[in-house]
Amino acid sequence: MGENGEVTLAAIVALIDTFVSGDDRSLAQAQAIEVALDDAHPGDESVVGDAVIALASYAPGGGEFLYDETHIVGVLSRLKRWLLDTRS
């Protein structure tokens, strides 16, 4: 978090890295990323919005109409590249 409670790019990248590395692929971690993205980019319908929707449809192991870890790792890897490219 930044000084005023805003979500920083570094905080979002750290959350993404924790999930992608496999250190924590829990539903709680996915929800933390989803909330951080939504707080930092409210109403965004681009790559961020697509990631938020995918995270909202995540469950470890997947399931009917749900995304599994492999799918979310791909989504988050693309999102991280996009965030770093657009913020540099």
N, CA, C and O atoms as CSV, one atom per row, in Angstrom:
chain,resi,resn,atom,element,x,y,z
A,1,MET,N,N,0.842,-1.181,0.000
A,1,MET,CA,C,0.000,0.000,0.000
A,1,MET,C,C,0.886,1.243,0.000
A,1,MET,O,O,1.990,1.249,0.546
A,2,GLY,N,N,0.373,2.280,-0.621
A,2,GLY,CA,C,1.079,3.547,-0.635
A,2,GLY,C,C,0.779,4.348,0.621
A,2,GLY,O,O,0.088,3.872,1.522
A,3,GLU,N,N,1.298,5.554,0.675
A,3,GLU,CA,C,1.146,6.411,1.847
A,3,GLU,C,C,-0.308,6.690,2.192
A,3,GLU,O,O,-0.663,6.714,3.370
A,4,ASN,N,N,-1.139,6.897,1.215
A,4,ASN,CA,C,-2.537,7.261,1.448
A,4,ASN,C,C,-3.469,6.061,1.398
A,4,ASN,O,O,-4.678,6.227,1.236
A,5,GLY,N,N,-2.929,4.854,1.533
A,5,GLY,CA,C,-3.744,3.655,1.497
A,5,GLY,C,C,-4.040,3.150,0.100
A,5,GLY,O,O,-4.735,2.147,-0.061
A,6,GLU,N,N,-3.514,3.843,-0.931
A,6,GLU,CA,C,-3.753,3.376,-2.293
A,6,GLU,C,C,-2.890,2.143,-2.565
A,6,GLU,O,O,-1.817,1.974,-1.985
A,7,VAL,N,N,-3.373,1.313,-3.436
A,7,VAL,CA,C,-2.659,0.096,-3.803
A,7,VAL,C,C,-1.568,0.472,-4.798
A,7,VAL,O,O,-1.840,1.116,-5.811
A,8,THR,N,N,-0.338,0.071,-4.510
A,8,THR,CA,C,0.780,0.401,-5.385
A,8,THR,C,C,1.018,-0.713,-6.403
A,8,THR,O,O,0.606,-1.857,-6.211
A,9,LEU,N,N,1.682,-0.349,-7.475
A,9,LEU,CA,C,2.063,-1.329,-8.484
A,9,LEU,C,C,2.934,-2.407,-7.852
A,9,LEU,O,O,2.770,-3.591,-8.148
A,10,ALA,N,N,3.858,-2.006,-6.985
A,10,ALA,CA,C,4.744,-2.973,-6.335
A,10,ALA,C,C,3.955,-3.979,-5.506
A,10,ALA,O,O,4.290,-5.163,-5.484
A,11,ALA,N,N,2.914,-3.519,-4.827
A,11,ALA,CA,C,2.086,-4.419,-4.012
A,11,ALA,C,C,1.338,-5.409,-4.896
A,11,ALA,O,O,1.246,-6.593,-4.570
A,12,ILE,N,N,0.805,-4.926,-6.007
A,12,ILE,CA,C,0.084,-5.810,-6.930
A,12,ILE,C,C,1.040,-6.836,-7.532
A,12,ILE,O,O,0.706,-8.018,-7.613
A,13,VAL,N,N,2.212,-6.400,-7.950
A,13,VAL,CA,C,3.198,-7.315,-8.534
A,13,VAL,C,C,3.617,-8.364,-7.503
A,13,VAL,O,O,3.788,-9.533,-7.850
A,14,ALA,N,N,3.783,-7.965,-6.250
A,14,ALA,CA,C,4.151,-8.923,-5.202
A,14,ALA,C,C,3.063,-9.982,-5.016
A,14,ALA,O,O,3.365,-11.166,-4.866
A,15,LEU,N,N,1.806,-9.560,-5.024
A,15,LEU,CA,C,0.695,-10.514,-4.912
A,15,LEU,C,C,0.681,-11.474,-6.097
A,15,LEU,O,O,0.506,-12.681,-5.931
A,16,ILE,N,N,0.868,-10.922,-7.298
A,16,ILE,CA,C,0.899,-11.749,-8.508
A,16,ILE,C,C,2.055,-12.743,-8.444
A,16,ILE,O,O,1.875,-13.926,-8.734
A,17,ASP,N,N,3.244,-12.264,-8.065
A,17,ASP,CA,C,4.419,-13.133,-8.003
A,17,ASP,C,C,4.220,-14.289,-7.025
A,17,ASP,O,O,4.647,-15.413,-7.291
A,18,THR,N,N,3.576,-14.013,-5.903
A,18,THR,CA,C,3.317,-15.066,-4.914
A,18,THR,C,C,2.426,-16.154,-5.495
A,18,THR,O,O,2.652,-17.340,-5.256
A,19,PHE,N,N,1.417,-15.755,-6.255
A,19,PHE,CA,C,0.520,-16.738,-6.878
A,19,PHE,C,C,1.239,-17.494,-7.986
A,19,PHE,O,O,1.217,-18.725,-8.011
A,20,VAL,N,N,1.871,-16.774,-8.894
A,20,VAL,CA,C,2.506,-17.392,-10.068
A,20,VAL,C,C,3.617,-18.358,-9.652
A,20,VAL,O,O,3.782,-19.414,-10.264
A,21,SER,N,N,4.383,-18.001,-8.610
A,21,SER,CA,C,5.486,-18.855,-8.161
A,21,SER,C,C,5.006,-20.158,-7.536
A,21,SER,O,O,5.770,-21.116,-7.420
A,22,GLY,N,N,3.745,-20.188,-7.136
A,22,GLY,CA,C,3.208,-21.377,-6.485
A,22,GLY,C,C,3.283,-21.316,-4.975
A,22,GLY,O,O,2.844,-22.241,-4.291
A,23,ASP,N,N,3.841,-20.224,-4.442
A,23,ASP,CA,C,3.932,-20.086,-2.986
A,23,ASP,C,C,2.556,-20.045,-2.332
A,23,ASP,O,O,2.379,-20.557,-1.227
A,24,ASP,N,N,1.587,-19.441,-3.003
A,24,ASP,CA,C,0.226,-19.360,-2.463
A,24,ASP,C,C,-0.756,-19.236,-3.623
A,24,ASP,O,O,-0.882,-18.180,-4.242
A,25,ARG,N,N,-1.435,-20.321,-3.898
A,25,ARG,CA,C,-2.447,-20.317,-4.960
A,25,ARG,C,C,-3.838,-20.536,-4.374
A,25,ARG,O,O,-4.724,-21.105,-5.013
A,26,SER,N,N,-3.997,-20.072,-3.157
A,26,SER,CA,C,-5.275,-20.229,-2.473
A,26,SER,C,C,-6.328,-19.289,-3.052
A,26,SER,O,O,-6.015,-18.330,-3.757
A,27,LEU,N,N,-7.564,-19.588,-2.737
A,27,LEU,CA,C,-8.662,-18.714,-3.130
A,27,LEU,C,C,-8.495,-17.347,-2.472
A,27,LEU,O,O,-8.802,-16.322,-3.081
A,28,ALA,N,N,-8.011,-17.330,-1.232
A,28,ALA,CA,C,-7.795,-16.058,-0.528
A,28,ALA,C,C,-6.762,-15.194,-1.249
A,28,ALA,O,O,-6.930,-13.977,-1.338
A,29,GLN,N,N,-5.702,-15.805,-1.761
A,29,GLN,CA,C,-4.681,-15.052,-2.495
A,29,GLN,C,C,-5.261,-14.486,-3.786
A,29,GLN,O,O,-5.015,-13.330,-4.128
A,30,ALA,N,N,-6.030,-15.304,-4.500
A,30,ALA,CA,C,-6.668,-14.835,-5.735
A,30,ALA,C,C,-7.607,-13.672,-5.437
A,30,ALA,O,O,-7.657,-12.700,-6.191
A,31,GLN,N,N,-8.344,-13.772,-4.345
A,31,GLN,CA,C,-9.261,-12.694,-3.971
A,31,GLN,C,C,-8.500,-11.431,-3.581
A,31,GLN,O,O,-8.955,-10.325,-3.873
A,32,ALA,N,N,-7.351,-11.579,-2.928
A,32,ALA,CA,C,-6.537,-10.414,-2.568
A,32,ALA,C,C,-6.055,-9.689,-3.821
A,32,ALA,O,O,-6.050,-8.459,-3.866
A,33,ILE,N,N,-5.651,-10.445,-4.833
A,33,ILE,CA,C,-5.227,-9.842,-6.103
A,33,ILE,C,C,-6.411,-9.148,-6.759
A,33,ILE,O,O,-6.290,-8.022,-7.241
A,34,GLU,N,N,-7.542,-9.814,-6.778
A,34,GLU,CA,C,-8.753,-9.252,-7.388
A,34,GLU,C,C,-9.125,-7.920,-6.738
A,34,GLU,O,O,-9.417,-6.949,-7.436
A,35,VAL,N,N,-9.116,-7.874,-5.418
A,35,VAL,CA,C,-9.470,-6.647,-4.692
A,35,VAL,C,C,-8.444,-5.551,-4.959
A,35,VAL,O,O,-8.813,-4.399,-5.188
A,36,ALA,N,N,-7.156,-5.900,-4.931
A,36,ALA,CA,C,-6.107,-4.903,-5.178
A,36,ALA,C,C,-6.241,-4.306,-6.575
A,36,ALA,O,O,-6.111,-3.095,-6.754
A,37,LEU,N,N,-6.499,-5.154,-7.557
A,37,LEU,CA,C,-6.670,-4.663,-8.930
A,37,LEU,C,C,-7.894,-3.773,-9.049
A,37,LEU,O,O,-7.850,-2.721,-9.687
A,38,ASP,N,N,-8.977,-4.196,-8.437
A,38,ASP,CA,C,-10.213,-3.418,-8.500
A,38,ASP,C,C,-10.055,-2.077,-7.793
A,38,ASP,O,O,-10.588,-1.067,-8.251
A,39,ASP,N,N,-9.325,-2.064,-6.676
A,39,ASP,CA,C,-9.079,-0.809,-5.958
A,39,ASP,C,C,-8.184,0.135,-6.764
A,39,ASP,O,O,-8.413,1.344,-6.796
A,40,ALA,N,N,-7.165,-0.431,-7.411
A,40,ALA,CA,C,-6.206,0.389,-8.155
A,40,ALA,C,C,-6.736,0.820,-9.519
A,40,ALA,O,O,-6.319,1.847,-10.055
A,41,HIS,N,N,-7.653,0.035,-10.078
A,41,HIS,CA,C,-8.161,0.295,-11.430
A,41,HIS,C,C,-9.677,0.125,-11.477
A,41,HIS,O,O,-10.170,-0.725,-12.218
A,42,PRO,N,N,-10.425,0.909,-10.708
A,42,PRO,CA,C,-11.883,0.722,-10.686
A,42,PRO,C,C,-12.506,0.967,-12.060
A,42,PRO,O,O,-12.179,1.937,-12.743
A,43,GLY,N,N,-13.397,0.078,-12.441
A,43,GLY,CA,C,-14.107,0.242,-13.706
A,43,GLY,C,C,-13.300,-0.072,-14.944
A,43,GLY,O,O,-13.797,0.090,-16.058
A,44,ASP,N,N,-12.058,-0.520,-14.777
A,44,ASP,CA,C,-11.197,-0.834,-15.919
A,44,ASP,C,C,-11.746,-2.054,-16.645
A,44,ASP,O,O,-11.991,-3.090,-16.028
A,45,GLU,N,N,-11.937,-1.933,-17.952
A,45,GLU,CA,C,-12.472,-3.043,-18.733
A,45,GLU,C,C,-11.447,-3.611,-19.705
A,45,GLU,O,O,-11.806,-4.353,-20.619
A,46,SER,N,N,-10.175,-3.271,-19.517
A,46,SER,CA,C,-9.127,-3.759,-20.408
A,46,SER,C,C,-8.542,-5.051,-19.846
A,46,SER,O,O,-9.269,-5.909,-19.346
A,47,VAL,N,N,-7.252,-5.175,-19.931
A,47,VAL,CA,C,-6.540,-6.351,-19.435
A,47,VAL,C,C,-6.808,-6.543,-17.946
A,47,VAL,O,O,-6.973,-7.672,-17.484
A,48,VAL,N,N,-6.852,-5.453,-17.202
A,48,VAL,CA,C,-7.103,-5.528,-15.763
A,48,VAL,C,C,-8.506,-6.068,-15.500
A,48,VAL,O,O,-8.685,-6.966,-14.678
A,49,GLY,N,N,-9.482,-5.528,-16.188
A,49,GLY,CA,C,-10.856,-5.992,-16.011
A,49,GLY,C,C,-11.016,-7.457,-16.359
A,49,GLY,O,O,-11.733,-8.187,-15.675
A,50,ASP,N,N,-10.348,-7.892,-17.422
A,50,ASP,CA,C,-10.395,-9.305,-17.805
A,50,ASP,C,C,-9.788,-10.181,-16.713
A,50,ASP,O,O,-10.305,-11.259,-16.417
A,51,ALA,N,N,-8.689,-9.716,-16.113
A,51,ALA,CA,C,-8.048,-10.481,-15.039
A,51,ALA,C,C,-8.946,-10.551,-13.808
A,51,ALA,O,O,-9.039,-11.597,-13.165
A,52,VAL,N,N,-9.602,-9.445,-13.479
A,52,VAL,CA,C,-10.510,-9.426,-12.327
A,52,VAL,C,C,-11.635,-10.441,-12.537
A,52,VAL,O,O,-11.998,-11.169,-11.613
A,53,ILE,N,N,-12.178,-10.486,-13.739
A,53,ILE,CA,C,-13.247,-11.449,-14.038
A,53,ILE,C,C,-12.726,-12.883,-13.928
A,53,ILE,O,O,-13.402,-13.748,-13.371
A,54,ALA,N,N,-11.527,-13.137,-14.456
A,54,ALA,CA,C,-10.948,-14.481,-14.367
A,54,ALA,C,C,-10.711,-14.869,-12.911
A,54,ALA,O,O,-11.008,-15.996,-12.513
A,55,LEU,N,N,-10.179,-13.946,-12.116
A,55,LEU,CA,C,-9.926,-14.237,-10.704
A,55,LEU,C,C,-11.222,-14.516,-9.950
A,55,LEU,O,O,-11.254,-15.360,-9.054
A,56,ALA,N,N,-12.278,-13.813,-10.310
A,56,ALA,CA,C,-13.574,-14.040,-9.667
A,56,ALA,C,C,-14.134,-15.416,-10.020
A,56,ALA,O,O,-15.011,-15.934,-9.328
A,57,SER,N,N,-13.626,-15.998,-11.093
A,57,SER,CA,C,-14.088,-17.316,-11.543
A,57,SER,C,C,-13.062,-18.401,-11.246
A,57,SER,O,O,-13.075,-19.452,-11.887
A,58,TYR,N,N,-12.175,-18.163,-10.284
A,58,TYR,CA,C,-11.106,-19.099,-9.941
A,58,TYR,C,C,-11.495,-19.973,-8.756
A,58,TYR,O,O,-12.121,-19.520,-7.798
A,59,ALA,N,N,-11.107,-21.225,-8.851
A,59,ALA,CA,C,-11.170,-22.149,-7.724
A,59,ALA,C,C,-10.002,-23.115,-7.868
A,59,ALA,O,O,-9.770,-23.636,-8.959
A,60,PRO,N,N,-9.260,-23.365,-6.788
A,60,PRO,CA,C,-8.182,-24.351,-6.885
A,60,PRO,C,C,-8.731,-25.667,-7.443
A,60,PRO,O,O,-9.699,-26.219,-6.921
A,61,GLY,N,N,-8.112,-26.147,-8.486
A,61,GLY,CA,C,-8.577,-27.362,-9.138
A,61,GLY,C,C,-9.614,-27.124,-10.217
A,61,GLY,O,O,-9.965,-28.044,-10.955
A,62,GLY,N,N,-10.110,-25.891,-10.319
A,62,GLY,CA,C,-11.094,-25.561,-11.345
A,62,GLY,C,C,-12.453,-26.140,-11.017
A,62,GLY,O,O,-12.806,-26.301,-9.849
A,63,GLY,N,N,-13.204,-26.447,-12.038
A,63,GLY,CA,C,-14.548,-26.979,-11.873
A,63,GLY,C,C,-15.419,-26.464,-12.997
A,63,GLY,O,O,-14.964,-25.701,-13.849
A,64,GLU,N,N,-16.668,-26.881,-12.999
A,64,GLU,CA,C,-17.577,-26.429,-14.039
A,64,GLU,C,C,-17.719,-24.913,-13.963
A,64,GLU,O,O,-18.083,-24.369,-12.921
A,65,PHE,N,N,-17.432,-24.242,-15.061
A,65,PHE,CA,C,-17.510,-22.782,-15.190
A,65,PHE,C,C,-16.460,-22.046,-14.351
A,65,PHE,O,O,-16.580,-20.838,-14.149
A,66,LEU,N,N,-15.427,-22.754,-13.856
A,66,LEU,CA,C,-14.385,-22.133,-13.037
A,66,LEU,C,C,-13.017,-22.355,-13.673
A,66,LEU,O,O,-12.796,-23.348,-14.365
A,67,TYR,N,N,-12.105,-21.421,-13.431
A,67,TYR,CA,C,-10.736,-21.535,-13.930
A,67,TYR,C,C,-9.856,-22.200,-12.890
A,67,TYR,O,O,-10.058,-22.024,-11.688
A,68,ASP,N,N,-8.868,-22.975,-13.361
A,68,ASP,CA,C,-7.919,-23.619,-12.462
A,68,ASP,C,C,-6.631,-22.804,-12.374
A,68,ASP,O,O,-6.505,-21.743,-12.985
A,69,GLU,N,N,-5.675,-23.326,-11.596
A,69,GLU,CA,C,-4.413,-22.624,-11.364
A,69,GLU,C,C,-3.658,-22.331,-12.651
A,69,GLU,O,O,-3.136,-21.230,-12.825
A,70,THR,N,N,-3.594,-23.296,-13.546
A,70,THR,CA,C,-2.840,-23.117,-14.791
A,70,THR,C,C,-3.374,-21.942,-15.600
A,70,THR,O,O,-2.600,-21.137,-16.117
A,71,HIS,N,N,-4.671,-21.846,-15.707
A,71,HIS,CA,C,-5.272,-20.741,-16.457
A,71,HIS,C,C,-4.967,-19.402,-15.784
A,71,HIS,O,O,-4.602,-18.437,-16.456
A,72,ILE,N,N,-5.115,-19.343,-14.471
A,72,ILE,CA,C,-4.905,-18.080,-13.754
A,72,ILE,C,C,-3.437,-17.664,-13.790
A,72,ILE,O,O,-3.141,-16.472,-13.879
A,73,VAL,N,N,-2.518,-18.615,-13.724
A,73,VAL,CA,C,-1.092,-18.279,-13.850
A,73,VAL,C,C,-0.841,-17.585,-15.184
A,73,VAL,O,O,-0.111,-16.595,-15.234
A,74,GLY,N,N,-1.428,-18.083,-16.256
A,74,GLY,CA,C,-1.281,-17.441,-17.567
A,74,GLY,C,C,-1.866,-16.045,-17.589
A,74,GLY,O,O,-1.246,-15.114,-18.104
A,75,VAL,N,N,-3.056,-15.896,-17.034
A,75,VAL,CA,C,-3.712,-14.582,-16.974
A,75,VAL,C,C,-2.852,-13.601,-16.186
A,75,VAL,O,O,-2.638,-12.470,-16.622
A,76,LEU,N,N,-2.358,-14.031,-15.026
A,76,LEU,CA,C,-1.575,-13.130,-14.178
A,76,LEU,C,C,-0.211,-12.814,-14.776
A,76,LEU,O,O,0.294,-11.705,-14.602
A,77,SER,N,N,0.387,-13.758,-15.471
A,77,SER,CA,C,1.675,-13.498,-16.127
A,77,SER,C,C,1.519,-12.435,-17.206
A,77,SER,O,O,2.341,-11.525,-17.313
A,78,ARG,N,N,0.455,-12.552,-18.011
A,78,ARG,CA,C,0.188,-11.532,-19.039
A,78,ARG,C,C,-0.130,-10.184,-18.392
A,78,ARG,O,O,0.334,-9.142,-18.856
A,79,LEU,N,N,-0.908,-10.210,-17.341
A,79,LEU,CA,C,-1.271,-8.976,-16.647
A,79,LEU,C,C,-0.037,-8.279,-16.088
A,79,LEU,O,O,0.104,-7.064,-16.227
A,80,LYS,N,N,0.848,-9.025,-15.465
A,80,LYS,CA,C,2.064,-8.434,-14.897
A,80,LYS,C,C,2.889,-7.760,-15.991
A,80,LYS,O,O,3.346,-6.629,-15.823
A,81,ARG,N,N,3.079,-8.460,-17.113
A,81,ARG,CA,C,3.836,-7.849,-18.222
A,81,ARG,C,C,3.164,-6.563,-18.676
A,81,ARG,O,O,3.837,-5.555,-18.891
A,82,TRP,N,N,1.844,-6.587,-18.823
A,82,TRP,CA,C,1.098,-5.407,-19.267
A,82,TRP,C,C,1.235,-4.270,-18.259
A,82,TRP,O,O,1.483,-3.128,-18.646
A,83,LEU,N,N,1.078,-4.570,-16.979
A,83,LEU,CA,C,1.195,-3.532,-15.947
A,83,LEU,C,C,2.578,-2.888,-15.968
A,83,LEU,O,O,2.701,-1.664,-15.908
A,84,LEU,N,N,3.608,-3.712,-16.052
A,84,LEU,CA,C,4.972,-3.176,-16.043
A,84,LEU,C,C,5.278,-2.409,-17.325
A,84,LEU,O,O,5.978,-1.397,-17.284
A,85,ASP,N,N,4.767,-2.873,-18.453
A,85,ASP,CA,C,4.990,-2.173,-19.729
A,85,ASP,C,C,4.270,-0.833,-19.777
A,85,ASP,O,O,4.822,0.147,-20.279
A,86,THR,N,N,3.049,-0.778,-19.263
A,86,THR,CA,C,2.273,0.463,-19.341
A,86,THR,C,C,2.654,1.454,-18.260
A,86,THR,O,O,2.342,2.639,-18.371
A,87,ARG,N,N,3.319,0.994,-17.225
A,87,ARG,CA,C,3.690,1.888,-16.122
A,87,ARG,C,C,5.127,2.373,-16.219
A,87,ARG,O,O,5.555,3.205,-15.420
A,88,SER,N,N,5.878,1.861,-17.192
A,88,SER,CA,C,7.289,2.272,-17.296
A,88,SER,C,C,7.469,3.431,-18.238
A,88,SER,O,O,8.591,3.896,-18.437
